[in-house]
Amino acid sequence: MKSYPKKTILYAVVFFTLIFVIFYITSPIYSLERDRNGQVFQAANSEISQKKEQAHRLIKQKGLEGVDVSETTSLLEQLRIAMKNGDKEECLRLLDKSIIVLEKGELAGRKQAEPADIKQRDEIAVELPVASEKVDVTELVPNLTSGKDAEKLTSAFKFYQLNVKNGKASLSVGSVPLLITEIASKQEDRTDCKDSPFGIHDVDEFDERLVDVGACWIRHAGNTSLVWDSAEHEKGKFDWSRTDSALIETNRNNLYMVVNIKSFNHWDQGRKRGGGNKLVKDIDAYQTFLQKAVKRYPFVKAWQIGNEPNYQRSWADTPENYLTLMKVSYQAIKRANPDALVVIGGVSDPNALSEGFWPEIFKQIGRGKEKERYFDVFDAHWFLHQDKYKEDIAQLTPYIQNIRKKLNEAGYKDTPIWITEMASYSGSPVIMSRARTREKNRPQISEIQHAGELVKLYVHALSLGVSKIFWVRLIEWNGYNIKNGYFDNTGLINNPLNDGESHKKLAYYSYKKLAETLKGVNPKTIEVLNLGKQLHAYKLSKNGHPVYFIWAN
């Protein structure tokens, strides 16, 4: 039997293996056998894409015919969740059902022609006292089912005028927040963006939509935070490449920023072995690093020391040592830029305010009163969860009031309160257990509800005396801690990595409308009106003239 050299045999094996792989990939079998961890199966993905296009064409067609297609909203929201979860069978089932409903015309009748004629469920008649002869009324949630539809409209918000009789505007108020503007109050806005309460939390890189949506402040945390270990990885040698591009680009686009500082450095504190940061050992070296950073970025208006230090994973040291870190950071930052603000690390949630860490912080700073300052701004975080909606909403007012009371008692009476992390969600994110595994899904929330909650949370928080609010975030995260988790659903723009689509959500347009409306408004002028138990009403002063927000429970 003829023998062949080993190299020849090896080449032959490689050749025939390649032939087999090419045949397999190009065969129909392959389209059914993609790994489920990465994407939905190729064949199913193609079928899903075709049916999605068909459904979108039908929705567009019905919309042009004046038919109300809002009944398909629930199906489309369920589809989005199924795609996030990689459930191809459920995706196809929902698409088939949507197409059948659209093709058979099993929808509500035609839309009402006049916005003023469209009634919200459980509306309440309200007589609002005003000083003008007419008022403009704007619904602050777009009259659409999804932000995808808003791209083609000049204005997605219902708008109409009302005549005022006997000094009162007669309104029908439902759950959608209304903006009421007295005609005489339209004047040129003169407020600098620095005074705006509108911020966005955590951007990986600058996005021009930050300007378009009306954000004036950016919180640089996460990938664009200032990390001592990265900036001075070797003692005495500085590398600012991690923060240069992000911070300089933000400033170039005339946005203000608060930059989060992470005080860990391996050569100062040793390698981390789980847990959070601890007090720096070489305080002189740390202060030198801070002063260099503040002088390098003189345009940064606020610096924040750490994040949610009440969590062990963020701060694995004592409250006393955290205040020491705050004190030495405050001193260094003020030496380099006396006008810069120093922000204390945020309270994670209302319950944390009464637990071990924060009571001790307030106790310690209260002892010093006006003798020593540790910060210029106090930060609180707050998130709305629809599975405990009433509990969360009920907590917000006493949460902020409690912080203000504690600050006053500690000698920080006029200290501004910011919420650098606030959010609610759309869709139906999974609830993550302590073991970081999926347990169940949160209640389904439409884009319409999401947009409405954003407006309500902003206006109500401002009425409580909060100076700035940073929404989490511009673009949804992808796989934050768990697939289809809470923060994968809070952003103003849908992330294509989550479900294959990207569009501005309705909350994007509500945020933009609200930012435009409140430009020139001094939040300190907000007055809460008592129009009945089922109503929330607020009166603000814009350039010396009144503006109103109102909605029903």
C-alpha positions as CSV (number, residue, x, y, z in Angstrom):
1,M,0.0,0.0,0.0
2,K,1.4,3.4,-1.0
3,S,2.4,5.7,1.8
4,Y,2.1,9.5,1.8
5,P,4.2,12.1,3.6
6,K,2.7,13.4,6.8
7,K,2.5,16.9,5.4
8,T,0.5,15.7,2.4
9,I,-1.9,13.9,4.8
10,L,-2.3,17.0,6.9
11,Y,-3.0,19.2,3.9
12,A,-5.7,16.7,2.7
13,V,-7.4,16.7,6.1
14,V,-7.5,20.5,6.2
15,F,-8.8,20.7,2.6
16,F,-11.7,18.2,3.1
17,T,-12.6,19.8,6.5
18,L,-12.9,23.2,4.7
19,I,-15.0,21.7,2.0
20,F,-17.3,20.2,4.6
21,V,-17.6,23.5,6.6
22,I,-18.4,25.5,3.4
23,F,-21.1,22.9,2.3
24,Y,-22.6,22.9,5.8
25,I,-22.8,26.7,6.1
26,T,-24.4,27.1,2.6
27,S,-26.9,24.2,3.2
28,P,-30.5,24.8,4.5
29,I,-29.6,22.8,7.6
30,Y,-27.3,25.6,8.8
31,S,-30.1,28.2,8.8
32,L,-31.9,26.1,11.5
33,E,-28.9,25.6,13.8
34,R,-27.4,28.9,14.9
35,D,-26.4,29.0,18.6
36,R,-29.2,30.3,20.7
37,N,-26.9,32.3,23.0
38,G,-25.9,34.7,20.2
39,Q,-29.0,35.4,18.0
40,V,-32.3,33.9,16.9
41,F,-32.0,31.3,14.3
42,Q,-31.1,32.6,10.8
43,A,-34.2,31.2,9.1
44,A,-36.5,32.5,11.8
45,N,-34.8,35.8,11.8
46,S,-35.4,36.2,8.1
47,E,-39.1,35.3,8.5
48,I,-39.4,37.7,11.5
49,S,-37.9,40.5,9.5
50,Q,-40.3,39.9,6.6
51,K,-43.4,39.8,8.8
52,K,-42.3,42.9,10.7
53,E,-42.0,44.8,7.4
54,Q,-45.5,43.6,6.5
55,A,-46.9,44.7,9.8
56,H,-45.3,48.1,9.6
57,R,-46.7,48.6,6.0
58,L,-50.2,47.7,7.3
59,I,-49.9,50.1,10.2
60,K,-48.8,52.9,7.9
61,Q,-51.6,52.1,5.5
62,K,-54.3,52.0,8.2
63,G,-52.9,55.2,9.7
64,L,-53.2,57.0,6.4
65,E,-56.8,55.8,6.2
66,G,-57.4,57.4,9.5
67,V,-57.9,54.2,11.4
68,D,-56.9,54.0,15.0
69,V,-54.3,51.3,15.3
70,S,-53.6,51.7,19.0
71,E,-55.1,48.3,19.7
72,T,-51.9,46.7,18.2
73,T,-49.8,48.5,20.8
74,S,-49.9,45.7,23.3
75,L,-48.9,43.1,20.7
76,L,-46.0,45.2,19.5
77,E,-44.7,45.7,23.1
78,Q,-44.9,42.0,23.7
79,L,-43.0,41.4,20.4
80,R,-40.2,43.7,21.6
81,I,-39.9,41.7,24.9
82,A,-39.9,38.4,23.0
83,M,-37.1,39.6,20.7
84,K,-35.1,40.7,23.8
85,N,-35.5,37.3,25.3
86,G,-34.6,35.5,22.0
87,D,-38.0,33.7,21.8
88,K,-38.4,33.2,18.0
89,E,-41.6,31.2,18.3
90,E,-43.3,33.9,20.4
91,C,-42.1,36.6,17.9
92,L,-43.7,34.8,15.0
93,R,-46.9,34.2,16.9
94,L,-47.3,37.8,17.9
95,L,-46.5,39.0,14.4
96,D,-49.0,36.6,12.8
97,K,-51.6,37.9,15.3
98,S,-50.8,41.5,14.5
99,I,-51.1,41.0,10.8
100,I,-54.4,39.1,11.1
101,V,-55.9,42.0,13.2
102,L,-54.6,44.6,10.8
103,E,-55.7,42.8,7.6
104,K,-59.2,41.9,8.9
105,G,-59.7,45.5,10.1
106,E,-60.6,44.4,13.7
107,L,-59.7,47.8,15.0
108,A,-61.5,50.7,16.5
109,G,-63.0,53.2,14.1
110,R,-61.4,56.3,12.6
111,K,-59.5,58.8,14.7
112,Q,-61.2,61.9,15.8
113,A,-60.2,64.9,13.6
114,E,-59.8,67.5,16.3
115,P,-57.3,66.9,19.2
116,A,-59.6,68.7,21.6
117,D,-62.3,66.1,20.9
118,I,-60.2,63.1,21.9
119,K,-61.0,62.2,25.5
120,Q,-58.7,60.5,28.0
121,R,-60.2,57.7,30.2
122,D,-61.7,58.9,33.5
123,E,-61.3,62.6,32.7
124,I,-62.0,65.2,35.4
125,A,-63.5,68.6,34.7
126,V,-61.3,71.4,36.0
127,E,-61.7,75.2,36.3
128,L,-58.2,76.6,36.3
129,P,-57.8,80.2,37.4
130,V,-55.7,82.2,34.9
131,A,-54.9,85.8,34.1
132,S,-55.1,85.8,30.3
133,E,-58.0,85.8,27.8
134,K,-56.8,82.6,26.1
135,V,-54.5,79.7,27.0
136,D,-52.5,77.2,24.9
137,V,-53.1,73.6,25.9
138,T,-50.5,70.9,24.9
139,E,-50.5,67.2,25.8
140,L,-47.0,66.3,26.9
141,V,-47.1,62.7,25.6
142,P,-47.1,62.3,21.8
143,N,-50.4,61.0,20.3
144,L,-48.7,57.9,19.0
145,T,-48.1,54.3,20.1
146,S,-44.4,54.3,19.5
147,G,-41.6,56.7,19.0
148,K,-40.9,55.1,15.6
149,D,-43.9,56.9,14.2
150,A,-42.8,60.3,15.4
151,E,-39.9,60.6,12.9
152,K,-42.3,61.6,10.0
153,L,-44.4,64.1,11.9
154,T,-43.8,67.9,12.3
155,S,-45.5,67.8,15.7
156,A,-46.6,64.7,17.6
157,F,-48.2,66.6,20.4
158,K,-51.8,67.5,20.5
159,F,-52.2,71.3,20.8
160,Y,-55.3,73.5,21.0
161,Q,-56.4,76.9,22.4
162,L,-59.1,77.6,24.9
163,N,-61.0,80.8,25.5
164,V,-61.0,81.9,29.2
165,K,-64.4,82.8,30.8
166,N,-64.7,84.7,34.1
167,G,-60.9,84.2,34.7
168,K,-61.0,80.4,34.4
169,A,-60.0,77.9,31.7
170,S,-62.3,74.9,31.5
171,L,-60.3,71.7,31.1
172,S,-60.9,68.0,30.9
173,V,-57.9,66.4,32.6
174,G,-56.9,62.7,32.4
175,S,-53.7,60.8,33.1
176,V,-51.7,62.4,30.3
177,P,-49.9,65.5,31.7
178,L,-51.1,68.8,30.2
179,L,-49.1,72.0,29.7
180,I,-51.2,75.1,30.0
181,T,-49.6,78.4,28.9
182,E,-51.1,81.8,29.1
183,I,-50.8,83.5,25.7
184,A,-49.1,86.5,27.2
185,S,-46.4,84.4,28.7
186,K,-44.6,83.7,25.3
187,Q,-41.4,85.7,25.5
188,E,-37.8,85.1,24.5
189,D,-35.9,82.7,26.8
190,R,-32.9,84.3,28.4
191,T,-31.8,81.6,30.8
192,D,-28.3,80.1,30.4
193,C,-28.1,76.4,30.0
194,K,-26.1,76.1,33.2
195,D,-29.3,76.8,35.2
196,S,-31.3,74.1,33.4
197,P,-32.5,71.1,35.4
198,F,-32.2,68.8,32.5
199,G,-29.4,66.2,32.5
200,I,-28.5,62.8,31.1
201,H,-26.7,60.2,33.2
202,D,-23.7,58.2,31.8
203,V,-22.8,58.6,28.1
204,D,-20.1,56.3,26.6
205,E,-19.3,58.9,23.9
206,F,-20.8,62.2,22.7
207,D,-24.0,61.9,20.8
208,E,-25.5,64.8,18.9
209,R,-28.9,63.8,20.1
210,L,-28.0,64.9,23.6
211,V,-28.2,68.5,22.2
212,D,-31.3,67.8,20.2
213,V,-33.2,66.4,23.1
214,G,-32.5,69.5,25.2
215,A,-30.1,68.1,27.8
216,C,-27.9,70.8,29.3
217,W,-25.9,68.6,31.7
218,I,-24.1,65.3,31.3
219,R,-23.0,63.1,34.2
220,H,-19.8,61.4,33.2
221,A,-19.8,58.1,35.1
222,G,-18.9,54.5,34.1
223,N,-16.5,54.5,31.1
224,T,-16.0,58.2,31.1
225,S,-15.5,58.8,34.8
226,L,-12.2,60.0,36.2
227,V,-10.3,57.0,37.6
228,W,-7.1,57.7,39.6
229,D,-5.7,54.3,38.8
230,S,-6.0,55.0,35.0
231,A,-4.9,58.6,35.0
232,E,-1.8,57.8,37.2
233,H,-1.2,54.1,36.7
234,E,2.4,54.6,37.7
235,K,3.1,57.1,40.4
236,G,4.1,60.5,39.0
237,K,3.3,59.6,35.4
238,F,-0.1,60.8,34.1
239,D,-2.1,59.6,31.2
240,W,-5.4,61.5,30.5
241,S,-6.4,59.7,27.3
242,R,-9.3,57.9,29.1
243,T,-11.1,61.2,29.8
244,D,-9.7,63.7,27.3
245,S,-11.9,62.9,24.3
246,A,-15.2,62.5,26.3
247,L,-14.9,65.6,28.4
248,I,-13.5,67.9,25.7
249,E,-16.1,66.9,23.2
250,T,-18.9,67.5,25.8
251,N,-17.5,71.0,26.4
252,R,-17.1,71.7,22.7
253,N,-20.8,71.2,22.3
254,N,-21.6,73.7,25.1
255,L,-22.9,71.1,27.6
256,Y,-22.1,71.3,31.2
257,M,-21.0,68.3,33.2
258,V,-20.5,66.6,36.5
259,V,-17.6,64.1,36.5
260,N,-17.6,61.2,38.8
261,I,-14.2,60.5,40.5
262,K,-13.1,57.0,41.5
263,S,-10.3,57.2,44.1
264,F,-8.9,53.7,43.8
265,N,-5.3,53.3,42.8
266,H,-3.5,49.9,42.9
267,W,-0.1,51.3,44.0
268,D,-1.7,53.3,46.8
269,Q,-4.2,50.8,48.2
270,G,-3.0,47.5,46.8
271,R,-5.0,45.3,44.5
272,K,-8.8,45.1,45.0
273,R,-10.1,41.8,46.2
274,G,-13.8,42.3,45.9
275,G,-15.8,45.0,47.6
276,G,-15.5,48.7,47.1
277,N,-13.0,51.5,47.6
278,K,-11.3,52.6,50.8
279,L,-9.7,55.7,52.0
280,V,-6.6,56.6,50.1
281,K,-3.3,56.1,51.9
282,D,-1.1,58.8,50.2
283,I,-3.3,61.8,50.6
284,D,-0.7,64.2,49.1
285,A,-0.4,62.1,46.0
286,Y,-4.2,61.9,45.6
287,Q,-4.7,65.6,46.1
288,T,-1.9,66.3,43.5
289,F,-3.8,64.0,41.0
290,L,-7.1,65.9,41.7
291,Q,-5.5,69.3,41.3
292,K,-3.9,68.3,38.0
293,A,-7.2,67.0,36.7
294,V,-9.2,70.0,37.7
295,K,-6.7,72.4,36.1
296,R,-6.7,70.3,33.0
297,Y,-10.5,70.5,32.7
298,P,-11.3,74.0,34.0
299,F,-14.7,73.8,32.1
300,V,-16.0,71.0,34.3
301,K,-18.5,72.7,36.6
302,A,-19.0,69.8,39.2
303,W,-16.9,66.9,40.5
304,Q,-18.5,64.0,42.4
305,I,-16.6,61.8,44.8
306,G,-17.6,58.2,44.4
307,N,-21.1,56.8,43.8
308,E,-23.7,55.3,46.3
309,P,-21.1,54.9,49.1
310,N,-23.8,53.2,51.3
311,Y,-23.2,50.1,49.2
312,Q,-20.3,47.8,50.2
313,R,-19.5,47.2,46.6
314,S,-18.9,51.0,46.2
315,W,-17.3,51.9,49.6
316,A,-15.8,49.2,51.7
317,D,-14.8,51.5,54.5
318,T,-16.3,53.5,57.3
319,P,-18.6,56.6,57.0
320,E,-15.9,58.6,58.9
321,N,-13.3,57.6,56.3
322,Y,-15.6,58.5,53.5
323,L,-16.0,62.0,55.0
324,T,-12.2,62.2,55.3
325,L,-12.0,61.5,51.5
326,M,-14.7,64.1,50.9
327,K,-12.8,66.7,52.9
328,V,-9.4,66.2,51.2
329,S,-11.1,66.0,47.8
330,Y,-13.0,69.2,48.5
331,Q,-9.8,71.0,49.6
332,A,-7.9,69.9,46.5
333,I,-10.6,70.8,44.0
334,K,-11.2,74.2,45.5
335,R,-7.5,75.0,45.4
336,A,-7.4,74.3,41.7
337,N,-10.8,75.9,40.8
338,P,-12.7,77.8,43.6
339,D,-15.8,78.0,41.4
340,A,-16.1,74.2,40.8
341,L,-18.8,72.4,42.7
342,V,-18.1,69.3,44.8
343,V,-20.9,66.7,44.9
344,I,-21.2,64.0,47.5
345,G,-21.8,60.4,46.3
346,G,-25.5,59.8,45.9
347,V,-27.9,58.1,48.3
348,S,-28.9,54.9,46.4
349,D,-32.6,54.9,47.5
350,P,-35.0,56.2,50.2
351,N,-34.5,53.3,52.5
352,A,-30.7,53.9,52.6
353,L,-31.3,57.3,54.1
354,S,-32.3,55.7,57.4
355,E,-29.8,52.8,57.4
356,G,-26.3,52.7,59.0
357,F,-24.2,54.7,56.6
358,W,-26.1,57.9,55.9
359,P,-27.4,58.6,59.5
360,E,-23.7,58.5,60.6
361,I,-22.7,60.9,57.7
362,F,-25.3,63.5,58.8
363,K,-24.3,63.0,62.4
364,Q,-20.6,63.7,61.6
365,I,-21.1,66.7,59.3
366,G,-23.6,68.1,61.9
367,R,-20.8,68.2,64.5
368,G,-18.7,70.5,62.3
369,K,-21.6,72.8,61.2
370,E,-20.1,75.8,59.4
371,K,-16.5,75.1,60.5
372,E,-15.7,72.6,57.8
373,R,-17.3,72.0,54.4
374,Y,-17.3,68.7,52.7
375,F,-19.5,69.3,49.6
376,D,-21.6,71.9,47.7
377,V,-24.3,69.6,46.3
378,F,-26.2,66.7,47.8
379,D,-27.1,63.8,45.4
380,A,-30.0,61.4,45.7
381,H,-31.0,58.6,43.3
382,W,-34.6,57.5,42.6
383,F,-36.2,54.9,40.3
384,L,-39.8,54.1,39.6
385,H,-40.8,50.4,39.5
386,Q,-44.3,49.6,38.2
387,D,-44.6,46.4,40.3
388,K,-44.5,48.7,43.4
389,Y,-45.8,51.9,41.9
390,K,-47.8,53.2,44.8
391,E,-45.0,52.5,47.3
392,D,-42.4,54.2,45.1
393,I,-44.5,57.3,44.3
394,A,-45.4,57.7,48.0
395,Q,-41.7,57.6,48.9
396,L,-40.5,60.4,46.6
397,T,-42.0,63.4,48.5
398,P,-40.9,62.4,52.0
399,Y,-37.5,61.2,50.6
400,I,-36.6,64.7,49.3
401,Q,-38.2,66.4,52.3
402,N,-36.2,64.2,54.7
403,I,-32.9,65.0,52.9
404,R,-33.7,68.7,53.1
405,K,-34.5,68.5,56.9
406,K,-31.2,66.6,57.6
407,L,-29.2,69.1,55.6
408,N,-30.7,72.0,57.4
409,E,-30.0,70.4,60.8
410,A,-26.4,69.7,59.8
411,G,-25.7,73.3,58.7
412,Y,-26.2,72.8,55.0
413,K,-29.4,74.8,54.7
414,D,-29.0,76.2,51.2
415,T,-27.3,73.2,49.7
416,P,-28.8,72.2,46.3
417,I,-30.2,68.7,45.9
418,W,-29.6,66.9,42.6
419,I,-31.0,63.6,41.4
420,T,-28.2,62.4,39.2
421,E,-29.9,59.0,38.5
422,M,-33.7,58.9,37.9
423,A,-35.6,56.6,35.7
424,S,-38.8,54.6,34.9
425,Y,-39.1,51.9,32.2
426,S,-41.1,50.9,29.2
427,G,-41.6,47.3,28.1
428,S,-41.5,44.4,30.6
429,P,-37.9,44.0,32.1
430,V,-37.0,41.0,34.2
431,I,-36.7,41.2,37.9
432,M,-33.2,40.1,39.0
433,S,-32.9,38.1,42.1
434,R,-30.1,38.5,44.6
435,A,-28.4,35.6,42.9
436,R,-28.5,37.7,39.7
437,T,-30.7,35.3,38.0
438,R,-34.0,35.9,36.2
439,E,-37.1,35.5,38.4
440,K,-40.1,37.1,36.6
441,N,-41.0,40.1,34.4
442,R,-42.1,43.4,35.7
443,P,-45.6,44.7,34.6
444,Q,-45.9,45.7,30.9
445,I,-45.5,49.5,30.4
446,S,-46.2,51.1,27.0
447,E,-44.1,53.9,25.5
448,I,-47.1,56.2,26.2
449,Q,-47.1,55.4,29.9
450,H,-43.3,55.7,30.0
451,A,-43.4,59.2,28.4
452,G,-46.1,60.3,30.8
453,E,-44.2,59.2,33.9
454,L,-41.1,61.0,32.7
455,V,-43.0,64.3,32.6
456,K,-44.7,63.7,36.0
457,L,-41.5,62.7,37.7
458,Y,-39.6,65.8,36.5
459,V,-42.3,68.3,37.3
460,H,-43.0,66.8,40.8
461,A,-39.3,66.5,41.7
462,L,-38.7,70.1,40.7
463,S,-41.7,71.1,42.9
464,L,-40.0,69.5,45.9
465,G,-36.9,71.7,45.4
466,V,-34.7,69.4,43.4
467,S,-32.4,71.6,41.2
468,K,-31.2,69.1,38.6
469,I,-32.4,65.7,37.4
470,F,-30.3,63.3,35.2
471,W,-32.3,60.7,33.3
472,V,-30.9,57.2,33.0
473,R,-30.2,57.4,30.1
474,L,-30.1,58.6,26.4
475,I,-29.7,55.1,24.9
476,E,-30.9,52.0,26.6
477,W,-28.1,49.8,28.1
478,N,-27.7,46.3,26.7
479,G,-27.4,43.5,29.2
480,Y,-26.9,45.6,32.2
481,N,-26.3,42.9,34.9
482,I,-28.9,40.7,33.2
483,K,-30.5,40.4,29.8
484,N,-33.6,42.6,29.4
485,G,-33.0,44.0,32.9
486,Y,-34.5,47.3,34.3
487,F,-31.8,49.6,32.8
488,D,-32.1,47.9,29.4
489,N,-35.5,49.6,29.2
490,T,-35.2,53.1,30.8
491,G,-33.4,55.0,28.0
492,L,-34.9,57.6,25.7
493,I,-33.7,55.7,22.6
494,N,-34.2,52.0,21.9
495,N,-30.9,50.0,21.7
496,P,-30.7,47.8,18.6
497,L,-28.6,45.3,20.5
498,N,-31.6,44.5,22.6
499,D,-34.2,43.7,19.9
500,G,-32.7,44.6,16.5
501,E,-34.4,48.0,16.3
502,S,-33.4,51.5,17.2
503,H,-35.8,54.5,17.4
504,K,-36.4,57.4,19.6
505,K,-39.0,56.4,22.1
506,L,-42.0,58.6,23.0
507,A,-40.2,59.6,26.2
508,Y,-37.5,61.2,24.0
509,Y,-40.1,63.6,22.5
510,S,-41.7,64.3,25.9
511,Y,-38.3,65.1,27.4
512,K,-37.5,67.4,24.5
513,K,-40.8,69.2,24.8
514,L,-40.5,69.6,28.5
515,A,-36.9,71.0,28.2
516,E,-38.1,73.5,25.7
517,T,-41.0,74.5,27.9
518,L,-39.0,74.9,31.1
519,K,-36.2,76.9,29.5
520,G,-36.2,80.2,31.3
521,V,-38.2,78.8,34.2
522,N,-36.9,79.2,37.8
523,P,-37.8,75.9,39.6
524,K,-37.9,77.8,42.8
525,T,-41.1,79.5,41.6
526,I,-43.0,76.3,41.3
527,E,-46.3,76.4,43.3
528,V,-48.4,73.3,43.9
529,L,-52.1,74.0,43.3
530,N,-54.9,72.3,45.2
531,L,-57.6,71.5,42.6
532,G,-58.8,68.2,44.2
533,K,-57.6,64.9,45.5
534,Q,-57.4,63.2,42.1
535,L,-55.5,66.0,40.4
536,H,-51.9,67.1,40.3
537,A,-51.5,70.7,39.3
538,Y,-48.4,73.0,39.3
539,K,-48.0,76.7,38.5
540,L,-44.6,78.0,37.4
541,S,-43.2,81.4,36.5
542,K,-41.6,81.7,33.1
543,N,-40.0,85.2,32.4
544,G,-42.5,86.6,34.9
545,H,-45.6,84.9,33.5
546,P,-47.4,81.8,34.6
547,V,-47.2,78.3,33.1
548,Y,-49.3,75.4,34.4
549,F,-48.9,71.6,34.4
550,I,-51.8,69.4,35.3
551,W,-52.8,65.7,35.2
552,A,-55.2,63.3,37.0
553,N,-54.2,60.2,39.0
